[in-house]
Structure formats: C-alpha cells, structure tokens
Amino acid sequence: MLRLIFTIVCFCTVCPLSLYAEEEIGQQVWIDVNPRWYNSAHLKVTGQFGVRQDFSQKQWTQYVIKPAVAYSLLDGFDVSAGLGVHYTDNINEQPYSPTHDLAIIPFQGLNYVQPLTANWRMNYTLRFEEKFDRNNQTGESLNSFRLRFRLRTLYQFDAYQKGRYYRATLSWEGFETIYGRNGLISEKSRVTVGVERSFNHQQKVRLELTWQYQNLSPNTDVPGKNYSDIYLRLRYYPSWGAILGNRLRDSD
C-alpha cells in the first residue's frame, strides 16, 4: 500500500511538471490559519485567514479571508456556503503581473466522503463560485461564474502517541468558467500532495506542495498566456466544540 501511494504521488507531481517544463514556472508560499467550530453533530463553522507571497518576477502579496459554514445532510454528504475576500498588493508590476487588488467570491459546495478502508478514504467536492474582480490599473470590474471539482484521497497512519495520527493526501482539482472572465488569473488545474500531523483532537498541521496550471492576461483584449506555479502551503487547524461526534470531521 505504501509503495502504491508513493508511486501515485511521484507520477502526479513529476508528470505535470515535465509536460510544461518549457513554460515559466512561478514560486509561491502560502500560510493559512483554518479555525473550525463544530457546533453539533451536523454543523461546522470554518474560517481561513491566509497570506500568499509570490517570489518570481511577478512579485505580489495576497491576503485571504474566507468564512464558511457546512451542514451534514447524510453520513458522508454535506453542503456548504461561504464568502472569500482576496486582496492583492503588487510589489513589482511586470507586463504579465496580476494587477487586480480586490476579489469577492461567494461560493456554495457539495462534498462527499467515501470510506475505502478503516484508514483510507476518498473525498469528492463540487463547488460553485461567482467572482467579482476589480482591476486597480484599468478600473475595470469583472464578473464570472465557474465550477470547481476536486478529487482527493487520504490515508491515515497511527502516530506513536495515543490518539494522534499522520495523514498522506493526494488531490487533483479542475476549474471551468461557465460565463464571464475569471479575473486576470484563471486557474485550469491543480495537483497537490501533502502530509498532515495531529497534535490532539483539537489541532493539526498540514504541509502541502501544489502544482497549478493557469492563464494570465493583462486585459480583456489580450488572450493572455499559460504558465505554471508551484507553491508550498502551511496550514494550521485549531478546532473547538463537539469534535468527536461530528459527521463533518472526516471532510477536513
């Protein structure tokens, strides 16, 4: 099993990079705090407070706030809704640098968790997003609607300490714009590998490495160009409330 997981991880990370090796590849670091409050067996309130820093020639810093709520309808199946606010501070604008300063993104989602074994499960997520994106260079406001679908697998290993664990994660996510332009940056696909460590039932840390393929155009009259980004993401999850009996715990 471990050999199979390692093979899949290597394939999904090396293969995409080799396909786009001739294109520009950016480097980013994302740091998130993701609090969770489990109010009952069916309800979860979440938040995301993050900073994203680009270290390639585009050089920008983005700040993210994303409150959301999820409700479990059946075992393994839940619905969610929330609002994302992204503010981008450009440090050194280049011809193909992102120039929008504010994006408002209301979203709704469906999520299903499928247990495969006691330690292994699949996670399917479909999300609908409407994005209002303002370009602070041209004053243009853009509106779009898109779908996101994520397929994720998680495998859990027991840690030496009682009640704690490690998790290995692997996911693929695709993006499809239904109408409008999805701002200056339009994500196309994303592959992520990660490792997670719990400290106790109330908190955990996840480290992820992501390859993302996307399109960037400086204005509506230019088709833009495709390029790739690789980013390292550190996520901290503090939790409160009725955690052990909550149906939504496995979807984190």
C-alpha positions as CSV (number, residue, x, y, z in Angstrom):
1,M,0.0,0.0,0.0
2,L,2.8,2.5,0.9
3,R,4.6,1.7,-2.3
4,L,1.4,2.3,-4.3
5,I,0.8,5.6,-2.7
6,F,4.4,6.7,-3.2
7,T,4.2,5.7,-7.0
8,I,0.9,7.7,-7.4
9,V,2.4,10.8,-5.7
10,C,5.5,10.7,-7.9
11,F,3.5,10.3,-11.1
12,C,1.1,13.2,-10.3
13,T,3.9,15.6,-9.4
14,V,6.6,14.8,-11.9
15,C,4.3,14.2,-15.0
16,P,2.6,17.6,-15.0
17,L,5.9,19.4,-14.5
18,S,7.5,17.6,-17.4
19,L,4.6,18.5,-19.7
20,Y,5.1,22.2,-19.1
21,A,8.8,22.3,-18.5
22,E,9.4,24.9,-21.2
23,E,6.9,27.4,-19.7
24,E,7.5,29.9,-17.0
25,I,7.1,28.4,-13.5
26,G,6.4,30.7,-10.6
27,Q,7.2,30.0,-6.9
28,Q,4.8,30.9,-4.1
29,V,4.4,30.3,-0.3
30,W,1.0,30.2,1.3
31,I,0.4,30.3,5.1
32,D,-3.1,29.7,6.4
33,V,-4.8,29.5,9.8
34,N,-8.1,27.5,9.4
35,P,-10.2,27.6,12.6
36,R,-13.1,25.1,12.9
37,W,-16.0,25.2,15.3
38,Y,-18.1,22.0,15.5
39,N,-21.4,23.3,16.9
40,S,-23.3,19.9,16.8
41,A,-23.2,16.6,15.1
42,H,-24.4,18.2,11.8
43,L,-22.9,21.7,11.8
44,K,-19.5,23.1,11.3
45,V,-18.4,26.8,11.0
46,T,-15.0,27.4,9.4
47,G,-12.7,30.2,8.6
48,Q,-9.5,30.9,6.6
49,F,-7.0,33.7,7.3
50,G,-4.1,33.5,5.0
51,V,-1.1,35.2,3.3
52,R,0.2,34.3,-0.1
53,Q,3.6,35.5,-1.3
54,D,4.9,35.2,-4.9
55,F,8.7,35.0,-5.2
56,S,9.1,35.0,-9.0
57,Q,9.3,38.1,-11.3
58,K,5.6,38.9,-10.8
59,Q,6.2,39.6,-7.0
60,W,2.9,40.2,-5.2
61,T,1.4,39.5,-1.8
62,Q,-2.2,38.4,-1.4
63,Y,-4.3,38.4,1.8
64,V,-7.3,36.0,2.1
65,I,-10.2,35.8,4.5
66,K,-12.8,33.1,3.9
67,P,-15.6,32.4,6.4
68,A,-17.9,29.4,5.6
69,V,-20.5,27.1,7.2
70,A,-21.2,23.4,6.4
71,Y,-24.1,21.2,7.2
72,S,-24.3,17.4,7.1
73,L,-27.4,16.0,5.4
74,L,-26.4,12.3,5.5
75,D,-23.4,10.3,6.7
76,G,-20.5,11.4,4.4
77,F,-22.5,14.0,2.5
78,D,-22.7,17.7,3.3
79,V,-23.4,21.1,1.8
80,S,-21.6,24.3,2.4
81,A,-21.6,28.1,1.6
82,G,-19.2,30.9,2.3
83,L,-17.6,34.1,1.1
84,G,-14.0,34.6,0.1
85,V,-12.2,38.0,0.1
86,H,-8.8,38.3,-1.7
87,Y,-6.8,41.5,-1.6
88,T,-3.6,41.6,-3.7
89,D,-0.8,44.0,-3.1
90,N,1.5,44.3,-6.1
91,I,5.2,44.9,-5.2
92,N,6.8,44.9,-8.6
93,E,4.5,45.0,-11.6
94,Q,5.6,43.4,-14.8
95,P,3.8,43.2,-18.2
96,Y,2.1,39.9,-17.1
97,S,1.8,40.7,-13.4
98,P,-1.6,40.4,-11.7
99,T,-3.0,43.9,-11.2
100,H,-6.3,43.3,-9.5
101,D,-6.5,44.5,-5.9
102,L,-9.8,43.0,-4.7
103,A,-11.8,39.9,-5.4
104,I,-15.1,39.0,-3.7
105,I,-16.0,35.3,-4.1
106,P,-19.3,33.9,-2.8
107,F,-19.5,30.1,-3.1
108,Q,-21.6,27.1,-2.5
109,G,-20.4,23.5,-2.4
110,L,-21.3,19.8,-2.2
111,N,-19.0,17.3,-0.5
112,Y,-19.0,13.5,-0.3
113,V,-16.6,11.3,1.8
114,Q,-16.3,7.7,0.8
115,P,-14.5,5.3,3.2
116,L,-12.5,2.7,1.4
117,T,-10.9,1.0,4.4
118,A,-10.6,1.9,8.1
119,N,-7.6,4.2,7.3
120,W,-8.2,5.1,3.6
121,R,-10.9,7.3,2.1
122,M,-11.9,9.3,-1.0
123,N,-13.3,12.8,-1.0
124,Y,-15.3,14.4,-3.8
125,T,-16.0,18.1,-3.8
126,L,-18.0,20.2,-6.3
127,R,-18.0,24.0,-5.7
128,F,-19.9,26.8,-7.5
129,E,-18.2,30.2,-7.4
130,E,-19.2,33.7,-8.5
131,K,-16.3,36.1,-8.6
132,F,-16.3,39.9,-8.7
133,D,-12.8,41.0,-9.6
134,R,-11.6,44.7,-9.8
135,N,-8.5,45.7,-11.8
136,N,-6.9,48.6,-10.0
137,Q,-4.8,49.5,-13.1
138,T,-7.6,49.9,-15.6
139,G,-10.6,50.4,-13.2
140,E,-12.4,47.5,-14.9
141,S,-14.7,45.3,-12.9
142,L,-15.0,41.7,-14.0
143,N,-17.7,39.2,-13.1
144,S,-17.7,35.5,-13.7
145,F,-19.2,32.2,-12.6
146,R,-17.2,28.9,-12.5
147,L,-17.2,25.3,-11.3
148,R,-14.5,23.6,-9.3
149,F,-14.2,19.8,-8.9
150,R,-11.7,18.2,-6.5
151,L,-10.9,14.6,-6.2
152,R,-8.8,13.8,-3.1
153,T,-7.6,10.7,-1.4
154,L,-6.3,10.5,2.3
155,Y,-4.5,7.7,4.1
156,Q,-4.1,7.8,7.8
157,F,-1.2,6.3,9.9
158,D,-1.2,6.0,13.6
159,A,1.4,8.1,15.4
160,Y,3.4,6.8,18.4
161,Q,1.3,9.0,20.8
162,K,-2.1,7.6,21.6
163,G,-5.0,9.3,19.8
164,R,-2.7,11.1,17.3
165,Y,-2.0,10.4,13.6
166,Y,-0.2,11.2,10.4
167,R,-2.1,11.5,7.1
168,A,-0.9,11.5,3.5
169,T,-3.0,13.3,1.0
170,L,-3.1,13.5,-2.8
171,S,-5.6,15.6,-4.8
172,W,-6.5,16.8,-8.3
173,E,-8.7,19.8,-8.9
174,G,-10.1,21.2,-12.2
175,F,-11.7,24.6,-12.9
176,E,-14.2,25.5,-15.6
177,T,-15.5,29.0,-16.2
178,I,-19.2,29.0,-17.3
179,Y,-19.5,32.6,-18.2
180,G,-17.5,35.8,-17.9
181,R,-13.8,36.3,-17.4
182,N,-12.5,34.9,-14.1
183,G,-10.3,37.9,-13.4
184,L,-6.8,38.3,-14.7
185,I,-5.7,34.9,-13.4
186,S,-7.8,31.9,-14.5
187,E,-6.8,28.6,-12.9
188,K,-7.1,25.5,-15.1
189,S,-5.9,22.5,-13.0
190,R,-4.1,21.8,-9.7
191,V,-2.3,18.8,-8.3
192,T,-1.5,18.7,-4.6
193,V,0.4,16.3,-2.3
194,G,0.5,16.8,1.4
195,V,1.3,15.4,4.8
196,E,-0.7,16.1,8.0
197,R,0.1,15.7,11.7
198,S,-2.3,15.9,14.5
199,F,-1.3,17.2,18.0
200,N,-4.5,16.2,19.7
201,H,-8.2,16.2,18.8
202,Q,-8.3,20.0,18.8
203,Q,-5.5,20.9,16.4
204,K,-3.4,19.7,13.5
205,V,-0.9,21.0,10.9
206,R,-0.8,20.2,7.2
207,L,2.1,20.8,4.8
208,E,1.2,20.8,1.0
209,L,3.1,21.1,-2.3
210,T,1.0,22.1,-5.2
211,W,1.5,22.5,-8.9
212,Q,-1.0,24.8,-10.6
213,Y,-1.6,25.4,-14.3
214,Q,-3.3,28.7,-15.2
215,N,-3.8,31.5,-17.7
216,L,-3.0,35.2,-17.1
217,S,-4.0,38.1,-19.3
218,P,-3.3,41.8,-18.6
219,N,-6.6,43.0,-20.1
220,T,-9.7,41.8,-21.9
221,D,-8.2,42.5,-25.4
222,V,-5.2,40.2,-24.9
223,P,-5.7,36.4,-24.9
224,G,-3.0,36.0,-22.3
225,K,-0.6,33.2,-21.8
226,N,-0.5,29.9,-19.9
227,Y,2.0,29.3,-17.2
228,S,2.6,27.1,-14.1
229,D,3.1,27.9,-10.4
230,I,4.5,25.7,-7.7
231,Y,3.6,26.7,-4.2
232,L,4.4,25.4,-0.7
233,R,1.4,25.7,1.7
234,L,1.5,25.5,5.5
235,R,-1.9,25.1,7.1
236,Y,-2.8,25.2,10.9
237,Y,-6.2,23.9,12.0
238,P,-7.3,24.8,15.5
239,S,-10.7,23.3,16.5
240,W,-13.4,23.7,19.1
241,G,-16.8,22.2,20.0
242,A,-18.3,18.8,19.6
243,I,-15.5,17.3,17.6
244,L,-15.7,13.5,18.2
245,G,-19.3,13.1,17.3
246,N,-19.4,15.5,14.4
247,R,-20.1,14.0,10.9
248,L,-18.1,16.7,9.2
249,R,-14.8,15.8,10.9
250,D,-13.7,13.5,8.1
251,S,-14.2,16.2,5.4
252,D,-11.5,18.5,6.8
